[in-house]
Amino acid sequence: MASFYRDNADLRFYVERYIDWPSIVRLTERDFQREDGFKSTDEALEFYREILDTIGTFAAEEIAPHAGRIDREGVIFEGGEPRFPPLLTSIFDKLRRLELNGMCLPRELGGLNAPALLYFIGTELFGRADVSVMAHHGFHGGIALAMLAFSMREGTTGVDPATGRIQNTRFRAFIDEIVRGEAWGCMDITEPDAGSDMARLRTRAEEDGRGNWLVTGQKIFITSGHGKYHFVIARTEPAKNEDDPLSGLSGLSMFLVPTYEDLPDGSRRRIVTIDRVEDKLGHHASVTAALSFDRAPAFLVGKRGEGFQYMLTMMNNARIGVGFECLGLCEAALALARGYAADRRSMGKTLDRHEMIADYLDEMATDAQAIRALAMHGAYHEEMSQKKSMLLGIGRKGGADAERLEREIARHKRAARRVTPLVKYLGAEKAVEMARRCVQIHGGVGYTKDYGAEKLLRDATVMPIYEGTSQIQSLMAMKDALGGILKSPAAFLERGAEARLRALSARDPLERKLGQIQVMSHAAQKHLVMRTAGDKLRAAREAPIAKWSSELLRRWDPKRDFSYALLHAERLTRILTDEAVGELFLAQATACPERRELLLRHLERAEPRVRHLSEQITTTGDRLLVSLRGVGEAAREEKAAEAAK
């Protein structure tokens, strides 16, 4: 039997040898104190392998062979309701019978109590088979888990502190419905004229005076928008003027909105209208809907004004999930390209023996492994931070004091935050690149619909757009990197000294090469900070001397103060990504010597790439900024550049 889990040696390396399962299992199984739980890490890991093998086999045999037909048939939109064709319906019926909808939910809520990391790995396996199926499946258990997590965060879930067993939770009836496979949900953020700029969201929620909330507005580009339960971001705090803080993100709140009601006679009463289902380039079997809310009854999640923070929790998980989804598509492109190149003969030998094609395949394999390294690292630390936060919240501190647990949570959060935008960025960009290369390796037949290569390219094209564009990920990575430097310049200088020492004196030549990448990354970040600080100092000097100090210390505005850094944000993100991947591969090679060859493959491509990007950051950009800022502003910019040198 074919299996997308068993046929992937790099994936099995993480599951079998590298993931720190004991720490995850101990938290997931509440220190093995539950009567209905596993009694050891080995016992749990055996179960996890069975789940992955089940998903890998199902994806390879029940989904992948039908991907072309799934794409051709798409979804049907009639009478204001989207519905699946029989083939897609049968796939999700089988998934329901496999009881995967509640994979990560606790056993007392009808779930399998599996770690979120297992769900993410499953995302890769489903994504390799068909991203439309993967995207829709992800909104089943994922939304149920979000209901539980948000309820725990707001304090409306009762937990037995002795056992960690959930006694009651706010959205229990909704969770049960999802676990049974009778409903699913989605996340509603985007609006017309308010894509990445959430401060412009106009959907509003009003309280009726009796404690009931009503949501009114329109949401667009909603994946699986025909689901029943929608987490909706809406504005609750009216702004008095444009300068009012409530006109931005702090005026947003999170709501859970049931969008329809199933009636006893089998009919459905729509509470939220589906205006249309988008006719897309790819992802044909995934519903992307536009929705209208007209005083739809809603449940406030958390407190008023906390919507953006709740959304970030969902988005962080979603972006890691998209990284795994992109990885699945990359693996599909690599497998398809490898298979064709090994069979197709040209000029006396198979395509995979031609030097340029061999180089393509080698780079594609290395890039897929790089995405997986970042994704696994980010998913592990995100799960550890969330589960330890829950542990702290219910008063069970696992034998450690609260301060120590808080430090551990902060460490895991920093690790996850560092790589999350990198995972989404690299995965999305490489999905498009690798799908295009797959078409190119196929030649003329790749442009036809006979082999499936063109479908991968159509499906990949949206990856750099949804769940935060590649440019948004770059801005996040840049902001975190430069913000960290401004917050702690001494730590930044110390990291630079360590990089120079590694580049000059490390015994391992590959570690020295990684050190060189770190030195170039450090220099690029330093240059951006100096240019940014130069802009800020110039602004202070234009103010009266008495106000210099307050001008320098007041809150930084990326839109105004970071223009040079904003210009180079994507280049910096590529550098940070190559640096992070190199560090992860070095750690793997140190623990497992057979991974050294992977480190070599990455570094030989990353070093010249980083050198080129670093040179672009330090030598280009002024001409464009001149055209954007005007002559007077440009003259001051040139002076700042000279001062930075």
C-alpha positions in Angstrom: 0.0 0.0 0.0 1.2 3.5 -0.9 1.8 5.9 2.0 3.0 9.5 1.9 4.3 9.0 5.4 6.3 5.8 4.9 7.9 6.9 1.6 9.3 10.1 3.0 12.6 9.5 4.8 13.2 13.1 5.9 9.7 13.3 7.5 10.3 10.0 9.3 13.6 11.3 10.6 11.8 13.9 12.7 9.1 11.5 13.9 11.3 8.6 14.6 14.5 10.3 15.9 14.5 14.0 16.3 11.3 15.5 17.7 11.4 15.9 21.5 8.4 13.7 22.0 8.8 13.1 25.8 8.3 16.8 26.6 5.2 17.0 24.3 3.7 13.7 25.5 4.1 14.5 29.1 2.2 17.8 28.7 -0.4 16.2 26.5 -1.0 13.2 28.8 -1.0 15.3 32.0 2.1 13.6 33.4 0.6 10.1 32.7 -1.8 10.6 35.6 -5.1 10.0 33.7 -6.7 6.6 33.8 -7.9 6.9 30.2 -4.5 8.0 28.9 -1.2 6.5 27.8 1.3 5.4 30.5 4.5 6.2 28.7 6.0 8.1 25.8 6.7 4.9 23.8 3.0 3.9 24.1 1.9 7.3 22.9 4.4 7.4 20.1 3.2 4.1 18.8 -0.3 5.5 18.6 1.0 8.7 16.8 2.8 6.6 14.2 -0.4 4.6 13.6 -2.3 7.9 13.0 0.4 9.2 10.6 0.4 5.9 8.7 -3.4 6.0 8.5 -3.3 9.6 7.2 -0.4 8.9 4.8 -2.1 5.9 3.3 -5.5 7.6 3.0 -3.9 10.6 1.3 -1.9 8.4 -1.1 -4.7 6.0 -2.0 -8.0 7.8 -1.5 -7.2 11.4 -2.4 -4.1 11.7 -4.6 -5.4 9.4 -7.4 -8.5 11.5 -7.7 -6.9 15.0 -7.5 -7.5 15.8 -11.2 -11.2 14.9 -11.0 -11.5 16.8 -7.7 -10.0 19.8 -9.4 -12.3 19.5 -12.5 -15.5 19.0 -10.6 -14.9 21.7 -8.0 -17.8 22.7 -5.8 -21.4 23.5 -6.8 -23.2 26.7 -5.8 -27.0 26.6 -6.1 -29.8 28.3 -4.2 -27.3 30.2 -2.0 -25.7 27.1 -0.7 -22.4 25.5 -1.8 -22.3 21.7 -2.0 -19.7 19.1 -2.8 -19.9 16.6 -5.7 -20.3 12.9 -4.8 -16.6 12.1 -4.9 -15.6 14.9 -2.5 -18.5 14.1 -0.2 -17.4 10.5 0.0 -13.8 11.5 0.9 -15.1 13.5 3.8 -17.5 10.8 4.9 -14.5 8.5 5.1 -12.5 11.0 7.0 -15.3 11.3 9.5 -15.3 7.6 10.0 -11.6 7.7 10.7 -12.5 10.1 13.6 -9.9 12.6 12.6 -12.1 15.7 13.1 -11.3 15.7 16.8 -7.7 14.5 16.5 -6.3 17.1 18.9 -9.2 17.5 21.3 -9.1 15.9 24.8 -10.7 12.5 25.2 -13.4 13.8 27.4 -14.6 15.9 24.5 -14.6 13.0 22.1 -11.2 13.6 20.7 -8.0 11.5 20.3 -5.9 13.8 22.5 -3.1 13.9 19.9 -0.6 16.8 19.9 -1.0 19.7 17.6 2.3 18.8 16.0 0.7 15.6 14.8 -2.1 17.6 13.2 0.5 19.8 11.4 2.3 16.8 10.1 -1.0 15.4 8.8 -1.4 18.8 7.1 1.7 18.1 5.0 0.4 14.6 4.1 -3.0 15.9 3.0 -1.5 18.9 1.2 0.7 16.5 -0.8 -2.4 14.7 -2.0 -4.6 17.8 -2.7 -4.5 21.2 -1.1 -8.3 21.7 -1.5 -9.1 18.7 0.6 -6.4 19.7 3.1 -7.8 23.3 3.4 -11.3 22.1 4.1 -10.3 19.3 6.4 -8.3 21.8 8.5 -11.4 23.8 9.4 -13.0 20.9 11.2 -10.9 20.0 14.1 -9.0 23.2 14.0 -12.0 25.4 14.7 -13.2 23.0 17.5 -9.8 23.3 19.1 -9.9 27.1 18.8 -13.3 27.1 20.6 -11.7 25.1 23.5 -8.5 27.2 23.6 -10.4 30.5 23.6 -12.8 29.3 26.2 -9.9 28.4 28.5 -8.3 31.7 27.8 -11.4 33.7 28.8 -11.9 31.5 31.9 -15.2 29.8 30.8 -13.8 26.2 30.9 -13.9 24.3 34.1 -10.9 22.0 34.7 -10.2 19.6 37.5 -6.8 20.9 38.8 -5.9 17.4 40.2 -6.2 15.6 36.9 -6.4 18.3 34.2 -9.7 16.8 33.0 -12.1 19.3 31.4 -15.4 19.3 33.3 -17.3 21.8 31.2 -16.5 24.3 28.4 -18.5 27.2 27.0 -18.9 25.9 23.4 -19.3 22.2 24.2 -22.4 21.7 22.1 -20.7 23.2 19.0 -17.5 21.2 19.6 -19.6 18.0 19.8 -21.3 18.8 16.5 -17.9 19.3 14.8 -16.4 16.1 16.2 -19.4 14.2 14.9 -18.6 15.6 11.5 -22.0 17.3 11.2 -20.5 20.9 11.0 -17.3 22.8 10.8 -16.2 26.4 11.0 -13.9 29.1 9.6 -12.2 32.4 10.4 -13.7 35.7 8.9 -11.2 38.6 8.7 -10.9 40.0 5.2 -13.3 42.7 3.9 -13.6 44.8 0.8 -10.9 47.5 0.8 -9.4 46.0 4.0 -7.2 43.1 3.1 -3.9 43.2 5.1 -4.8 46.6 6.8 -7.0 45.4 9.6 -7.4 48.9 11.0 -9.8 49.6 8.1 -12.2 46.8 9.0 -15.8 48.1 9.0 -17.9 45.1 10.1 -19.4 46.2 13.4 -20.9 44.5 16.4 -23.5 46.1 18.6 -25.0 45.2 22.0 -28.8 45.3 22.1 -29.0 46.4 25.7 -29.9 42.9 27.0 -26.4 41.6 26.7 -26.9 40.2 23.2 -24.5 40.9 20.4 -25.4 41.5 16.7 -22.9 41.5 13.9 -23.4 43.5 10.6 -21.1 43.8 7.6 -19.5 41.9 4.8 -16.6 39.5 4.7 -14.8 38.2 1.6 -12.3 35.5 0.6 -13.5 33.2 3.4 -12.0 29.7 3.1 -14.7 27.1 3.9 -17.1 30.0 4.4 -20.1 27.6 4.1 -19.2 26.3 7.5 -21.6 26.7 10.4 -19.5 28.4 13.0 -17.5 31.5 12.1 -14.9 33.3 14.3 -15.5 36.9 13.1 -13.5 40.0 13.8 -15.8 43.1 14.1 -15.5 46.6 15.4 -17.2 47.3 18.7 -15.6 50.6 19.8 -16.7 53.5 17.6 -13.9 56.0 16.9 -14.4 59.7 17.4 -11.8 60.7 14.9 -8.9 59.3 12.9 -6.4 59.9 15.7 -8.6 58.0 18.2 -6.7 54.7 19.1 -10.1 52.9 18.9 -10.2 53.7 15.2 -7.5 51.0 14.7 -6.8 47.6 16.1 -7.8 48.2 19.7 -11.4 48.8 18.7 -11.8 45.2 17.3 -13.4 42.3 19.1 -13.7 38.6 18.4 -17.1 36.9 18.0 -18.4 33.4 17.3 -21.3 33.5 14.9 -23.5 30.5 14.0 -24.4 31.2 10.4 -27.4 28.9 9.9 -29.9 26.8 11.8 -30.9 23.2 10.8 -34.6 22.8 11.1 -36.5 19.7 12.2 -37.9 19.2 8.7 -34.4 18.9 7.2 -34.3 22.4 5.7 -31.9 25.1 6.7 -32.5 28.7 7.8 -29.7 31.0 6.8 -28.7 33.6 9.4 -25.7 34.8 7.4 -26.0 35.0 3.6 -23.5 33.5 1.2 -23.3 36.1 -1.6 -21.1 34.1 -3.9 -18.4 31.5 -4.2 -15.3 32.7 -5.9 -14.3 31.2 -9.3 -10.6 30.8 -8.6 -7.4 29.9 -10.6 -6.8 26.9 -8.3 -8.1 25.2 -5.1 -11.2 24.5 -7.1 -12.6 22.1 -4.5 -12.2 24.6 -1.6 -15.1 27.0 -1.1 -14.0 30.6 -1.0 -17.0 32.6 -0.1 -18.3 36.2 0.3 -20.7 36.6 3.2 -23.1 39.2 4.4 -24.0 39.6 8.1 -27.2 41.6 8.9 -27.6 41.8 12.7 -26.5 38.2 13.1 -26.6 37.0 16.7 -23.1 36.5 18.0 -21.1 35.4 21.1 -18.5 37.7 22.3 -15.2 35.9 22.8 -13.0 37.3 25.6 -13.4 41.0 26.3 -14.2 44.0 24.1 -11.1 45.3 22.3 -9.2 42.0 22.5 -10.2 40.8 19.1 -6.8 41.5 17.5 -5.0 39.5 20.1 -7.3 36.5 19.7 -6.9 36.8 16.0 -3.1 36.7 16.3 -3.4 33.3 18.2 -5.4 31.9 15.3 -3.2 33.4 12.6 0.1 32.2 14.2 -1.3 28.6 14.1 -2.7 29.1 10.7 0.6 30.4 9.3 2.5 27.4 10.6 -0.3 25.2 9.2 0.1 26.9 5.8 3.8 26.3 5.9 3.1 22.5 6.3 0.5 22.8 3.5 3.0 24.4 1.2 5.5 21.7 2.1 3.0 19.1 1.0 2.6 20.8 -2.3 6.4 21.1 -2.7 6.7 17.3 -2.0 4.1 16.6 -4.7 5.9 18.8 -7.2 9.2 17.1 -6.3 7.8 13.6 -6.6 6.1 14.4 -9.9 9.2 16.0 -11.4 11.5 13.2 -10.2 9.3 10.5 -11.6 9.0 12.2 -15.0 12.7 13.0 -15.2 13.7 9.4 -14.3 11.5 8.0 -17.1 11.8 10.6 -19.9 14.8 10.0 -22.1 16.4 12.9 -24.1 19.8 13.0 -26.0 20.8 9.5 -24.9 20.0 9.6 -21.2 17.1 10.2 -18.8 16.4 13.8 -17.9 17.5 13.4 -14.3 21.0 12.7 -15.6 21.2 16.0 -17.4 23.2 18.5 -15.3 20.8 21.4 -15.2 17.8 19.1 -14.4 19.8 17.3 -11.7 20.6 20.7 -10.2 17.0 21.6 -10.2 16.0 18.4 -8.4 18.8 18.7 -5.9 17.8 22.3 -5.0 14.1 21.3 -4.8 14.9 18.5 -2.4 17.1 20.8 -0.2 14.4 23.5 -0.2 11.7 21.0 0.9 13.9 19.8 3.7 14.6 23.4 4.7 10.8 24.2 4.9 10.3 21.1 7.0 13.1 22.0 9.5 11.5 25.5 10.1 8.0 24.1 10.2 8.8 21.4 12.7 10.8 23.8 14.9 8.0 26.4 14.9 5.2 23.9 15.5 7.0 22.3 18.4 7.7 25.6 20.2 4.2 27.0 19.5 2.6 23.8 21.0 4.9 23.9 24.0 4.1 27.5 24.7 0.4 27.0 24.5 0.3 23.9 26.6 2.5 25.3 29.3 0.3 28.4 29.3 -2.8 26.2 29.8 -0.9 24.4 32.6 -0.1 27.7 34.3 -3.7 28.9 33.8 -5.3 25.9 35.6 -2.9 26.1 38.5 -1.0 22.8 37.8 2.7 23.7 37.6 4.2 20.3 37.1 6.5 20.6 40.1 8.1 23.8 39.0 7.2 27.3 40.4 5.2 29.7 38.4 8.1 32.0 37.6 10.1 29.2 36.1 7.1 28.1 34.0 6.6 31.6 32.8 10.2 31.8 31.7 9.9 28.6 29.8 6.7 29.9 28.1 8.5 33.1 27.1 11.4 31.1 25.7 9.1 28.9 23.6 7.1 31.9 22.4 10.3 33.7 21.2 11.4 30.6 19.3 8.1 30.2 17.6 7.7 33.9 16.9 11.1 34.0 15.2 10.4 31.3 12.6 6.6 31.6 12.1 6.9 34.4 9.4 9.9 32.6 7.9 7.9 29.3 7.6 5.0 31.0 5.9 7.3 33.0 3.6 9.7 30.3 2.5 7.0 27.6 2.2 4.7 29.9 0.0 7.5 31.2 -2.2 9.0 27.8 -2.8 5.7 26.2 -3.5 5.3 28.5 -6.5 8.9 28.1 -7.5 8.9 24.3 -7.3 5.6 23.9 -9.0 6.8 26.1 -11.9 10.0 24.0 -12.1 7.9 20.9 -12.2 6.1 22.2 -15.2 9.4 23.2 -16.8 10.9 19.7 -16.3 7.8 18.2 -17.9 8.3 20.5 -20.9 5.4 20.8 -23.3 3.3 18.2 -21.6 3.6 20.1 -18.3 1.5 22.8 -19.9 -1.3 20.4 -20.6 -3.7 18.9 -18.0 -2.5 15.3 -18.6 0.2 15.1 -16.0 -1.0 17.3 -13.1 2.0 19.6 -13.1 -0.1 22.7 -14.2 -2.6 22.0 -11.4 0.1 22.2 -8.8 1.2 25.6 -10.2 -2.4 26.9 -10.2 -2.8 25.7 -6.6 0.5 27.1 -5.5 -0.1 30.6 -6.8 -2.3 31.6 -3.9 0.1 30.5 -1.2 2.1 33.8 -1.1 -1.3 35.6 -0.8 -3.5 34.0 1.8 -3.1 33.9 5.6 -0.9 36.9 5.3 1.0 37.7 2.1 4.7 37.1 1.7 5.2 40.8 2.0 3.4 40.9 5.3 5.5 38.0 6.6 8.6 40.0 5.5 7.4 43.1 7.4 6.8 41.0 10.5 10.3 39.4 10.3 11.9 42.8 9.7 10.0 44.5 12.6 10.9 41.7 15.0 14.6 41.6 14.0 15.1 45.4 14.1 12.8 45.9 17.1 14.9 43.3 19.0 18.1 45.2 18.2 16.6 48.5 19.4 15.3 46.9 22.6 18.6 45.2 23.4 21.6 46.5 21.4 24.1 44.8 23.8 22.7 41.4 23.0 22.8 42.2 19.3 26.5 43.1 19.5 27.2 40.0 21.5 25.6 37.8 18.8 27.7 39.6 16.2 30.9 38.9 18.1 29.9 35.2 18.4 29.2 35.0 14.7 32.6 36.5 13.8 34.3 34.1 16.2 32.5 31.1 14.7 33.4 32.3 11.1 37.1 32.5 12.0 37.8 29.8 14.5 35.2 27.0 14.5 36.9 23.7 13.9 34.2 22.4 11.6 34.5 24.0 8.1 30.7 23.9 7.7 30.2 25.7 11.0 32.6 28.3 9.8 30.6 28.7 6.7 27.4 29.1 8.8 29.3 31.7 10.8 30.0 33.7 7.6 26.3 33.7 6.9 25.6 34.9 10.4 28.2 37.7 10.0 26.6 38.9 6.8 23.1 38.7 8.4 24.4 40.7 11.3 26.0 43.3 9.0 22.8 43.7 7.0 20.7 44.2 10.1 23.2 46.7 11.5 23.1 48.7 8.3 19.3 48.8 8.4 19.3 49.9 12.0 21.9 52.6 11.4 19.9 54.0 8.5 16.7 53.8 10.6 18.3 55.4 13.6 19.8 58.1 11.3 16.3 59.0 10.2 15.1 59.2 13.8 18.0 61.3 14.9 17.4 63.7 11.9 13.7 64.0 13.0 14.8 64.8 16.5 17.3 67.5 15.3 14.5 69.3 13.5 12.6 69.7 16.7 13.6 72.2 19.5 16.6 71.0 21.6 14.4 70.6 24.6 12.4 68.0 22.8 15.2 65.9 21.4 15.1 63.3 24.1 11.4 62.8 23.9 11.6 62.6 20.1 14.2 59.9 20.2 12.4 57.8 22.9 8.8 58.1 21.7 7.1 55.1 20.0 8.6 54.1 16.7 6.2 54.2 13.7 7.3 51.7 11.1 5.3 53.5 8.3 7.3 56.7 9.0 10.6 55.7 10.5 11.4 52.4 8.8 11.2 53.4 5.1 14.7 52.1 4.2 14.1 48.9 6.2 10.6 48.5 4.7 12.2 48.7 1.2 14.6 45.8 2.0 12.3 43.8 4.3 11.9 40.9 1.9 15.7 40.7 1.2 16.3 40.6 5.0 13.7 37.9 5.4 15.5 35.7 2.9 18.7 36.2 4.8 17.1 35.5 8.1 15.5 32.3 6.7 18.8 31.0 5.3 20.5 31.8 8.6 17.8 30.0 10.7 17.7 27.0 8.4 21.5 26.7 8.7 21.4 26.8 12.5 18.7 24.1 12.6 20.6 21.9 10.2 23.9 22.4 12.2 22.1 21.3 15.4 20.8 18.2 13.5 24.2 17.4 12.1 25.7 17.7 15.5 23.2 15.2 17.0 22.9 13.0 14.0 26.0 12.9 11.7 24.1 11.6 8.7 22.4 15.0 8.5 25.8 16.6 7.7 25.2 16.1 4.0 22.0 18.1 4.2 23.8 20.9 6.0 26.4 21.0 3.2 23.8 21.1 0.5 22.1 24.0 2.2 25.2 26.1 2.9 26.7 25.8 -0.5 23.6 27.5 -1.9 22.8 29.8 1.0 26.2 31.5 1.4 26.4 33.1 -2.1 22.7 33.9 -1.9 23.1 35.7 1.4 26.2 37.5 0.2 24.2 38.9 -2.8 21.2 39.9 -0.7 23.4 41.6 1.9 25.1 43.6 -0.9 21.7 44.7 -2.2 20.6 45.9 1.2 23.8 47.9 1.8 24.2 49.4 -1.6 20.8 49.9 -3.2 17.5 51.6 -2.5 18.3 55.3 -2.3 17.3 56.0 -5.9 13.8 54.6 -5.3 13.4 56.4 -2.0 14.3 59.6 -3.8 11.5 59.1 -6.2 9.1 58.3 -3.4 10.0 61.2 -1.0 10.7 64.1 -3.2 13.8 66.3 -3.7 13.9 68.0 -0.2 13.3 64.8 1.7 15.9 63.0 -0.5 18.6 65.5 0.3 18.2 64.8 4.0 18.1 61.0 3.3 21.5 61.2 1.5 23.0 63.0 4.5 21.6 60.3 6.8 23.1 57.6 4.6 26.5 59.3 4.7 26.3 59.5 8.5 25.5 55.8 8.7 28.6 55.0 6.7 
